[in-house]
């Protein structure tokens, strides 16, 4: 029986996992390896921090999803892929054979500026960290004022800052939220988006620091590269994301960011039996931003191509598509919406995002 091995249970593998019964009917076995029994939808993570969603609202029970459809789920992480022997080594020491392997192992926040033993420091990935951060805010608020710092200048930092402010407000405690954005605050986005983002931060009473970058994060302190130091009780780091070192460590071809190099078929550029999607890949036809919309768009192509490779059929080409709808959750039921030059902020923006996100996640949650 030809075996399909899925590394990671993230956005790009959702349709494949949904189709496990069809794959089994066609004579294939399916094994999924994931770090936990639930997978958290990153697009709704800041809303969980801000108290708008519960953990159950924004997560999929992936073990249940896989096993109820006839697949095998293993709680572990891959540490090495051996493309010659067609085996994957797990952190448990177990080895898994495959005929076709697909990688959707996600990404993580670089931690080079963070002390290894720092406490109350929460990288924005994995998403579960945002729940831990919310609980830390609540605990500290019961003892007095809370100082919260968010390190980063991109969309994740904006959303976390606004929702951290909402979480603090809900406690009724005194305190403040500061965002250390360097000189790159939302630099990939139009001026109108940046303007509205600054106004949203002001509404949330988040102090935006621009200019100097954070050079070090210690327990209770953020140090900037101009020598300034700022105290904080709780620190969130949103310094961009990078793929797992799994691929480079396995001797597989990688892109500039260390992601698995794939072609237009989402197939590894050197090994025909390895595919990938989501944040962990480097799409060689054109660079793609690390946003969930591409992982979602890759779903049908990955499903077709994995089955086609197992069965010797032609592969489909992935097209990233045009400009996507961009909505930031800025906390307290507000957001910023942008597409094709149309931009506005307010409650309606968040309502649109909430409707889209809930519709997506309900498709994969138990009914």
C-alpha positions as a Markdown table, in Angstrom:
| # | Residue | x | y | z |
|---|---|---|---|---|
| 1 | Unk | 0.0 | 0.0 | 0.0 |
| 2 | Unk | 1.7 | 3.3 | -1.1 |
| 3 | Unk | 2.2 | 5.5 | 2.0 |
| 4 | Unk | 1.6 | 9.3 | 2.2 |
| 5 | Unk | 3.4 | 11.0 | 5.2 |
| 6 | Unk | 2.3 | 14.5 | 6.2 |
| 7 | Unk | 4.7 | 16.4 | 8.4 |
| 8 | Unk | 2.7 | 19.1 | 10.1 |
| 9 | Unk | -1.1 | 19.5 | 10.4 |
| 10 | Unk | -1.3 | 23.2 | 9.4 |
| 11 | Unk | -3.3 | 25.3 | 7.0 |
| 12 | Unk | -1.8 | 23.8 | 3.8 |
| 13 | Unk | -2.6 | 20.2 | 4.8 |
| 14 | Unk | -6.3 | 20.8 | 5.9 |
| 15 | Unk | -7.9 | 19.7 | 2.7 |
| 16 | Unk | -5.5 | 16.7 | 2.4 |
| 17 | Unk | -6.5 | 15.6 | 5.9 |
| 18 | Unk | -10.2 | 16.1 | 5.1 |
| 19 | Unk | -9.7 | 13.8 | 2.1 |
| 20 | Unk | -8.1 | 10.9 | 3.9 |
| 21 | Unk | -11.1 | 8.6 | 3.3 |
| 22 | Unk | -10.8 | 9.2 | -0.4 |
| 23 | Unk | -7.1 | 8.5 | -0.4 |
| 24 | Unk | -7.6 | 5.3 | 1.6 |
| 25 | Unk | -10.3 | 4.2 | -0.9 |
| 26 | Unk | -7.7 | 4.7 | -3.7 |
| 27 | Unk | -5.3 | 2.3 | -1.9 |
| 28 | Unk | -3.0 | 4.7 | 0.0 |
| 29 | Unk | -2.2 | 4.9 | 3.7 |
| 30 | Unk | -2.0 | 8.3 | 5.4 |
| 31 | Unk | 0.1 | 9.2 | 8.5 |
| 32 | Unk | 0.2 | 12.7 | 10.0 |
| 33 | Unk | 2.9 | 13.9 | 12.3 |
| 34 | Unk | 2.1 | 17.0 | 14.4 |
| 35 | Unk | 3.4 | 18.6 | 17.6 |
| 36 | Unk | 0.1 | 18.5 | 19.4 |
| 37 | Unk | -3.4 | 17.1 | 19.2 |
| 38 | Unk | -4.8 | 20.5 | 18.3 |
| 39 | Unk | -3.7 | 22.9 | 15.6 |
| 40 | Unk | -4.3 | 26.7 | 16.2 |
| 41 | Unk | -5.3 | 29.0 | 13.4 |
| 42 | Unk | -2.8 | 31.8 | 13.5 |
| 43 | Unk | -5.2 | 34.3 | 11.9 |
| 44 | Unk | -7.3 | 34.2 | 15.0 |
| 45 | Unk | -4.5 | 34.1 | 17.6 |
| 46 | Unk | -4.4 | 37.8 | 18.5 |
| 47 | Unk | -8.2 | 37.7 | 19.0 |
| 48 | Unk | -7.6 | 34.9 | 21.6 |
| 49 | Unk | -5.1 | 37.1 | 23.3 |
| 50 | Unk | -7.6 | 40.0 | 23.3 |
| 51 | Unk | -10.4 | 37.8 | 24.8 |
| 52 | Unk | -12.6 | 37.6 | 21.7 |
| 53 | Unk | -12.1 | 33.9 | 21.2 |
| 54 | Unk | -11.5 | 30.9 | 23.4 |
| 55 | Unk | -8.8 | 28.4 | 22.5 |
| 56 | Unk | -11.4 | 26.0 | 21.2 |
| 57 | Unk | -12.8 | 28.7 | 18.9 |
| 58 | Unk | -9.6 | 29.0 | 17.0 |
| 59 | Unk | -8.3 | 25.4 | 16.9 |
| 60 | Unk | -8.8 | 22.1 | 15.1 |
| 61 | Unk | -8.7 | 18.8 | 16.9 |
| 62 | Unk | -6.3 | 17.3 | 14.3 |
| 63 | Unk | -5.7 | 13.9 | 16.0 |
| 64 | Unk | -9.5 | 13.4 | 16.0 |
| 65 | Unk | -9.8 | 14.7 | 12.5 |
| 66 | Unk | -7.1 | 12.2 | 11.2 |
| 67 | Unk | -8.0 | 9.1 | 13.1 |
| 68 | Unk | -11.8 | 9.4 | 12.6 |
| 69 | Unk | -11.1 | 9.4 | 8.8 |
| 70 | Unk | -8.9 | 6.3 | 9.0 |
| 71 | Unk | -5.5 | 7.9 | 9.1 |
| 72 | Unk | -2.7 | 7.5 | 11.7 |
| 73 | Unk | -1.7 | 10.5 | 13.9 |
| 74 | Unk | 1.7 | 10.7 | 15.7 |
| 75 | Unk | 2.4 | 13.4 | 18.2 |
| 76 | Unk | 6.0 | 14.3 | 17.5 |
| 77 | Unk | 8.3 | 16.6 | 15.5 |
| 78 | Unk | 10.5 | 15.6 | 12.5 |
| 79 | Unk | 14.2 | 16.1 | 13.1 |
| 80 | Unk | 15.6 | 14.8 | 9.8 |
| 81 | Unk | 14.4 | 13.8 | 6.4 |
| 82 | Unk | 16.4 | 11.1 | 4.6 |
| 83 | Unk | 15.4 | 11.5 | 0.9 |
| 84 | Unk | 17.7 | 8.6 | -0.2 |
| 85 | Unk | 16.2 | 6.0 | 2.1 |
| 86 | Unk | 12.8 | 7.8 | 2.0 |
| 87 | Unk | 12.5 | 7.9 | 5.8 |
| 88 | Unk | 11.8 | 10.6 | 8.4 |
| 89 | Unk | 13.4 | 10.6 | 11.8 |
| 90 | Unk | 11.2 | 11.9 | 14.7 |
| 91 | Unk | 12.3 | 13.5 | 17.9 |
| 92 | Unk | 11.2 | 10.4 | 19.7 |
| 93 | Unk | 13.8 | 8.4 | 17.7 |
| 94 | Unk | 11.1 | 6.6 | 15.7 |
| 95 | Unk | 11.7 | 6.3 | 11.9 |
| 96 | Unk | 8.8 | 6.5 | 9.4 |
| 97 | Unk | 9.0 | 5.3 | 5.8 |
| 98 | Unk | 7.2 | 7.1 | 3.0 |
| 99 | Unk | 6.4 | 6.9 | -0.7 |
| 100 | Unk | 5.4 | 10.5 | -0.8 |
| 101 | Unk | 6.1 | 13.1 | 1.9 |
| 102 | Unk | 4.6 | 16.6 | 2.3 |
| 103 | Unk | 5.9 | 19.2 | 4.6 |
| 104 | Unk | 3.8 | 21.9 | 6.3 |
| 105 | Unk | 5.9 | 22.4 | 9.4 |
| 106 | Unk | 5.2 | 26.1 | 9.7 |
| 107 | Unk | 7.6 | 28.7 | 11.1 |
| 108 | Unk | 8.9 | 30.2 | 14.3 |
| 109 | Unk | 10.0 | 33.6 | 15.6 |
| 110 | Unk | 13.8 | 34.2 | 15.7 |
| 111 | Unk | 15.1 | 34.4 | 19.2 |
| 112 | Unk | 18.7 | 35.6 | 18.8 |
| 113 | Unk | 18.1 | 38.8 | 20.8 |
| 114 | Unk | 16.3 | 37.0 | 23.6 |
| 115 | Unk | 18.1 | 35.7 | 26.7 |
| 116 | Unk | 17.8 | 31.9 | 26.8 |
| 117 | Unk | 16.6 | 32.0 | 30.4 |
| 118 | Unk | 14.3 | 35.0 | 30.1 |
| 119 | Unk | 10.9 | 34.6 | 31.8 |
| 120 | Unk | 7.6 | 36.2 | 30.9 |
| 121 | Unk | 8.8 | 36.6 | 27.3 |
| 122 | Unk | 6.3 | 35.2 | 24.7 |
| 123 | Unk | 7.2 | 34.8 | 21.0 |
| 124 | Unk | 4.0 | 35.2 | 18.9 |
| 125 | Unk | 4.5 | 31.6 | 17.5 |
| 126 | Unk | 3.5 | 29.0 | 18.4 |
| 127 | Unk | 0.0 | 30.6 | 18.8 |
| 128 | Unk | -0.5 | 28.9 | 22.1 |
| 129 | Unk | 2.0 | 31.4 | 23.5 |
| 130 | Unk | -0.6 | 34.1 | 23.1 |
| 131 | Unk | -2.9 | 32.3 | 25.5 |
| 132 | Unk | -0.1 | 31.9 | 28.0 |
| 133 | Unk | 0.6 | 35.6 | 27.6 |
| 134 | Unk | -3.0 | 36.5 | 28.3 |
| 135 | Unk | -3.0 | 34.4 | 31.4 |
| 136 | Unk | 0.3 | 36.1 | 32.5 |
| 137 | Unk | -1.4 | 39.5 | 32.1 |
| 138 | Unk | -4.3 | 38.4 | 34.2 |
| 139 | Unk | -2.1 | 37.0 | 37.0 |
| 140 | Unk | 0.1 | 40.1 | 37.2 |
| 141 | Unk | -2.9 | 42.4 | 37.0 |
| 142 | Unk | -4.2 | 40.9 | 40.3 |
| 143 | Unk | -1.1 | 42.2 | 42.0 |
| 144 | Unk | -0.9 | 45.7 | 40.5 |
| 145 | Unk | -0.1 | 47.7 | 37.4 |
| 146 | Unk | 1.2 | 45.8 | 34.4 |
| 147 | Unk | 3.8 | 47.0 | 31.9 |
| 148 | Unk | 3.6 | 45.2 | 28.5 |
| 149 | Unk | 6.1 | 45.5 | 25.7 |
| 150 | Unk | 5.7 | 44.3 | 22.1 |
| 151 | Unk | 8.9 | 44.0 | 20.1 |
| 152 | Unk | 8.5 | 44.2 | 16.3 |
| 153 | Unk | 7.1 | 46.5 | 13.6 |
| 154 | Unk | 5.0 | 44.2 | 11.4 |
| 155 | Unk | 1.4 | 43.1 | 11.2 |
| 156 | Unk | 1.8 | 40.5 | 14.0 |
| 157 | Unk | 3.2 | 43.1 | 16.4 |
| 158 | Unk | 0.4 | 45.5 | 15.6 |
| 159 | Unk | -2.3 | 42.9 | 16.3 |
| 160 | Unk | -0.6 | 41.7 | 19.4 |
| 161 | Unk | -0.1 | 45.2 | 20.8 |
| 162 | Unk | -3.8 | 46.1 | 20.2 |
| 163 | Unk | -5.1 | 42.9 | 21.7 |
| 164 | Unk | -2.7 | 43.0 | 24.6 |
| 165 | Unk | -4.1 | 46.4 | 25.4 |
| 166 | Unk | -7.6 | 44.9 | 25.3 |
| 167 | Unk | -6.6 | 42.1 | 27.6 |
| 168 | Unk | -5.1 | 44.6 | 30.1 |
| 169 | Unk | -8.3 | 46.8 | 29.9 |
| 170 | Unk | -10.4 | 43.7 | 30.7 |
| 171 | Unk | -8.6 | 43.1 | 33.9 |
| 172 | Unk | -9.4 | 46.6 | 35.2 |
| 173 | Unk | -5.8 | 47.1 | 36.3 |
| 174 | Unk | -3.6 | 50.0 | 35.6 |
| 175 | Unk | -0.6 | 49.7 | 33.2 |
| 176 | Unk | 0.6 | 50.4 | 29.7 |
| 177 | Unk | 1.5 | 48.8 | 26.4 |
| 178 | Unk | 4.5 | 49.9 | 24.4 |
| 179 | Unk | 5.5 | 48.7 | 20.9 |
| 180 | Unk | 9.1 | 48.9 | 19.8 |
| 181 | Unk | 9.0 | 48.9 | 16.0 |
| 182 | Unk | 12.4 | 50.2 | 14.9 |
| 183 | Unk | 12.2 | 52.1 | 11.6 |
| 184 | Unk | 10.2 | 49.4 | 9.8 |
| 185 | Unk | 6.7 | 49.9 | 11.1 |
| 186 | Unk | 4.5 | 48.2 | 8.5 |
| 187 | Unk | 7.0 | 49.1 | 5.8 |
| 188 | Unk | 5.5 | 46.6 | 3.3 |
| 189 | Unk | 2.1 | 48.3 | 3.3 |
| 190 | Unk | 0.7 | 51.5 | 1.8 |
| 191 | Unk | 1.0 | 54.8 | 3.6 |
| 192 | Unk | -2.8 | 54.9 | 4.3 |
| 193 | Unk | -2.6 | 51.5 | 6.1 |
| 194 | Unk | 0.3 | 52.8 | 8.2 |
| 195 | Unk | -1.6 | 56.0 | 9.0 |
| 196 | Unk | -4.7 | 54.1 | 10.2 |
| 197 | Unk | -2.6 | 51.7 | 12.2 |
| 198 | Unk | -1.0 | 54.5 | 14.1 |
| 199 | Unk | -4.4 | 55.9 | 14.9 |
| 200 | Unk | -5.7 | 52.5 | 16.0 |
| 201 | Unk | -2.7 | 52.2 | 18.4 |
| 202 | Unk | -3.4 | 55.6 | 19.8 |
| 203 | Unk | -7.1 | 54.6 | 20.4 |
| 204 | Unk | -5.8 | 51.5 | 22.2 |
| 205 | Unk | -3.4 | 53.7 | 24.2 |
| 206 | Unk | -0.4 | 51.8 | 22.9 |
| 207 | Unk | 2.8 | 53.9 | 22.8 |
| 208 | Unk | 4.6 | 53.4 | 19.5 |
| 209 | Unk | 8.4 | 53.7 | 19.6 |
| 210 | Unk | 10.0 | 54.2 | 16.2 |
| 211 | Unk | 13.6 | 54.6 | 15.2 |
| 212 | Unk | 15.9 | 52.4 | 17.3 |
| 213 | Unk | 15.6 | 48.6 | 17.0 |
| 214 | Unk | 15.5 | 46.2 | 20.0 |
| 215 | Unk | 18.9 | 44.7 | 20.4 |
| 216 | Unk | 18.3 | 42.5 | 23.5 |
| 217 | Unk | 15.4 | 41.2 | 25.5 |
| 218 | Unk | 16.0 | 40.2 | 29.1 |
| 219 | Unk | 13.6 | 39.3 | 31.9 |
| 220 | Unk | 11.7 | 42.5 | 32.6 |
| 221 | Unk | 13.7 | 44.7 | 30.1 |
| 222 | Unk | 13.9 | 45.7 | 26.4 |
| 223 | Unk | 17.2 | 47.1 | 25.3 |
| 224 | Unk | 17.4 | 49.2 | 22.1 |
| 225 | Unk | 20.4 | 49.6 | 19.8 |
| 226 | Unk | 20.8 | 53.3 | 20.8 |
| 227 | Unk | 21.4 | 52.2 | 24.4 |
| 228 | Unk | 18.0 | 53.0 | 25.8 |
| 229 | Unk | 16.4 | 50.5 | 28.2 |
| 230 | Unk | 12.8 | 50.1 | 29.0 |
| 231 | Unk | 11.3 | 48.0 | 31.8 |
| 232 | Unk | 8.4 | 45.6 | 31.1 |
| 233 | Unk | 6.7 | 42.9 | 33.1 |
| 234 | Unk | 5.5 | 41.0 | 30.1 |
| 235 | Unk | 7.2 | 41.0 | 26.6 |
| 236 | Unk | 5.9 | 39.7 | 23.3 |
| 237 | Unk | 8.3 | 39.2 | 20.5 |
| 238 | Unk | 7.1 | 39.5 | 16.9 |
| 239 | Unk | 10.3 | 39.7 | 14.9 |
| 240 | Unk | 9.1 | 38.0 | 11.7 |
| 241 | Unk | 9.1 | 34.3 | 11.2 |
| 242 | Unk | 11.6 | 31.8 | 9.7 |
| 243 | Unk | 11.0 | 28.1 | 8.6 |
| 244 | Unk | 12.2 | 25.2 | 10.7 |
| 245 | Unk | 15.9 | 24.3 | 10.4 |
| 246 | Unk | 14.7 | 20.7 | 9.5 |
| 247 | Unk | 15.4 | 21.1 | 5.7 |
| 248 | Unk | 18.9 | 22.5 | 5.9 |
| 249 | Unk | 19.8 | 19.9 | 8.5 |
| 250 | Unk | 18.5 | 17.2 | 6.2 |
| 251 | Unk | 20.6 | 18.4 | 3.3 |
| 252 | Unk | 17.6 | 19.3 | 1.2 |
| 253 | Unk | 17.6 | 22.3 | -1.1 |
| 254 | Unk | 16.5 | 25.5 | 0.7 |
| 255 | Unk | 15.8 | 29.1 | -0.2 |
| 256 | Unk | 17.2 | 32.3 | 1.3 |
| 257 | Unk | 15.2 | 31.9 | 4.5 |
| 258 | Unk | 16.0 | 28.2 | 5.0 |
| 259 | Unk | 12.6 | 27.1 | 3.7 |
| 260 | Unk | 12.3 | 23.9 | 1.6 |
| 261 | Unk | 12.9 | 25.0 | -2.1 |
| 262 | Unk | 9.9 | 23.9 | -4.2 |
| 263 | Unk | 8.9 | 24.4 | -7.8 |
| 264 | Unk | 5.6 | 25.5 | -9.4 |
| 265 | Unk | 4.1 | 22.1 | -8.5 |
| 266 | Unk | 5.0 | 22.6 | -4.8 |
| 267 | Unk | 7.4 | 19.8 | -5.2 |
| 268 | Unk | 11.0 | 19.8 | -3.9 |
| 269 | Unk | 13.3 | 21.0 | -6.6 |
| 270 | Unk | 15.6 | 18.0 | -6.2 |
| 271 | Unk | 13.4 | 15.1 | -4.9 |
| 272 | Unk | 10.2 | 14.2 | -6.7 |
| 273 | Unk | 8.6 | 12.5 | -3.7 |
| 274 | Unk | 8.8 | 15.5 | -1.3 |
| 275 | Unk | 6.3 | 18.3 | -1.4 |
| 276 | Unk | 5.5 | 21.3 | 0.8 |
| 277 | Unk | 3.2 | 24.2 | 1.5 |
| 278 | Unk | 2.7 | 27.1 | 3.9 |
| 279 | Unk | 5.4 | 29.1 | 5.8 |
| 280 | Unk | 8.0 | 26.3 | 5.6 |
| 281 | Unk | 8.6 | 26.5 | 1.9 |
| 282 | Unk | 10.6 | 28.7 | -0.5 |
| 283 | Unk | 8.5 | 29.0 | -3.6 |
| 284 | Unk | 11.2 | 29.3 | -6.3 |
| 285 | Unk | 9.0 | 30.8 | -9.1 |
| 286 | Unk | 8.5 | 33.9 | -6.9 |
| 287 | Unk | 8.9 | 34.9 | -3.3 |
| 288 | Unk | 5.7 | 34.7 | -1.2 |
| 289 | Unk | 4.9 | 36.5 | 2.0 |
| 290 | Unk | 4.5 | 34.4 | 5.1 |
| 291 | Unk | 0.7 | 34.8 | 5.2 |
| 292 | Unk | -1.9 | 32.1 | 5.7 |
| 293 | Unk | -3.8 | 33.0 | 2.5 |
| 294 | Unk | -1.1 | 31.3 | 0.4 |
| 295 | Unk | -1.3 | 28.1 | 2.5 |
| 296 | Unk | -5.1 | 28.0 | 2.1 |
| 297 | Unk | -4.7 | 28.6 | -1.7 |
| 298 | Unk | -2.2 | 25.7 | -1.9 |
| 299 | Unk | -4.6 | 23.2 | -0.4 |
| 300 | Unk | -6.3 | 21.9 | -3.6 |
| 301 | Unk | -3.0 | 21.8 | -5.5 |
| 302 | Unk | -1.2 | 19.9 | -2.8 |
| 303 | Unk | -4.1 | 17.4 | -2.5 |
| 304 | Unk | -4.1 | 16.8 | -6.2 |
| 305 | Unk | -0.4 | 16.5 | -6.6 |
| 306 | Unk | 0.2 | 14.2 | -3.6 |
| 307 | Unk | -2.4 | 11.8 | -5.0 |
| 308 | Unk | -1.1 | 12.2 | -8.5 |
| 309 | Unk | 2.5 | 11.4 | -7.5 |
| 310 | Unk | 1.3 | 8.3 | -5.6 |
| 311 | Unk | -0.6 | 7.2 | -8.7 |
| 312 | Unk | 1.7 | 8.4 | -11.5 |
| 313 | Unk | -0.6 | 11.1 | -12.9 |
| 314 | Unk | 0.3 | 14.6 | -14.1 |
| 315 | Unk | 0.8 | 17.4 | -11.5 |
| 316 | Unk | -1.0 | 20.7 | -11.3 |
| 317 | Unk | 0.8 | 24.1 | -11.2 |
| 318 | Unk | 0.2 | 26.4 | -8.2 |
| 319 | Unk | -0.6 | 30.0 | -9.0 |
| 320 | Unk | -0.4 | 32.3 | -6.0 |
| 321 | Unk | -3.2 | 34.4 | -7.4 |
| 322 | Unk | -3.7 | 38.2 | -7.2 |
| 323 | Unk | -3.8 | 40.7 | -4.4 |
| 324 | Unk | -5.5 | 39.3 | -1.3 |
| 325 | Unk | -7.9 | 40.9 | 1.2 |
| 326 | Unk | -5.9 | 42.2 | 4.1 |
| 327 | Unk | -7.5 | 42.7 | 7.5 |
| 328 | Unk | -5.7 | 43.4 | 10.8 |
| 329 | Unk | -7.4 | 42.8 | 14.1 |
| 330 | Unk | -6.4 | 45.8 | 16.2 |
| 331 | Unk | -8.2 | 44.8 | 19.4 |
| 332 | Unk | -11.5 | 45.6 | 21.2 |
| 333 | Unk | -13.5 | 44.6 | 18.2 |
| 334 | Unk | -11.8 | 46.9 | 15.7 |
| 335 | Unk | -9.7 | 46.3 | 12.6 |
| 336 | Unk | -8.1 | 47.7 | 9.5 |
| 337 | Unk | -9.2 | 46.4 | 6.0 |
| 338 | Unk | -7.3 | 47.0 | 2.8 |
| 339 | Unk | -7.5 | 45.7 | -0.7 |
| 340 | Unk | -6.6 | 47.3 | -4.1 |
| 341 | Unk | -6.4 | 50.8 | -2.7 |
| 342 | Unk | -9.6 | 50.6 | -0.7 |
| 343 | Unk | -8.7 | 51.0 | 3.0 |
| 344 | Unk | -10.7 | 51.7 | 6.2 |
| 345 | Unk | -10.6 | 51.1 | 9.9 |
| 346 | Unk | -13.3 | 50.4 | 12.5 |
| 347 | Unk | -15.7 | 47.8 | 13.8 |
| 348 | Unk | -16.9 | 46.8 | 10.4 |
| 349 | Unk | -13.4 | 45.7 | 9.3 |
| 350 | Unk | -13.2 | 43.4 | 12.3 |
| 351 | Unk | -16.7 | 42.0 | 11.6 |
| 352 | Unk | -15.6 | 41.1 | 8.1 |
| 353 | Unk | -12.5 | 39.3 | 9.4 |
| 354 | Unk | -14.4 | 37.5 | 12.1 |
| 355 | Unk | -17.0 | 36.2 | 9.6 |
| 356 | Unk | -14.3 | 35.0 | 7.2 |
| 357 | Unk | -12.2 | 33.3 | 9.9 |
| 358 | Unk | -15.1 | 31.6 | 11.6 |
| 359 | Unk | -16.4 | 30.3 | 8.3 |
| 360 | Unk | -13.0 | 28.8 | 7.4 |
| 361 | Unk | -12.4 | 27.2 | 10.8 |
| 362 | Unk | -15.9 | 25.7 | 11.1 |
| 363 | Unk | -15.3 | 23.7 | 8.0 |
| 364 | Unk | -12.8 | 21.6 | 9.9 |
| 365 | Unk | -14.2 | 21.6 | 13.4 |
| 366 | Unk | -16.4 | 18.8 | 14.7 |
| 367 | Unk | -20.1 | 19.4 | 14.2 |
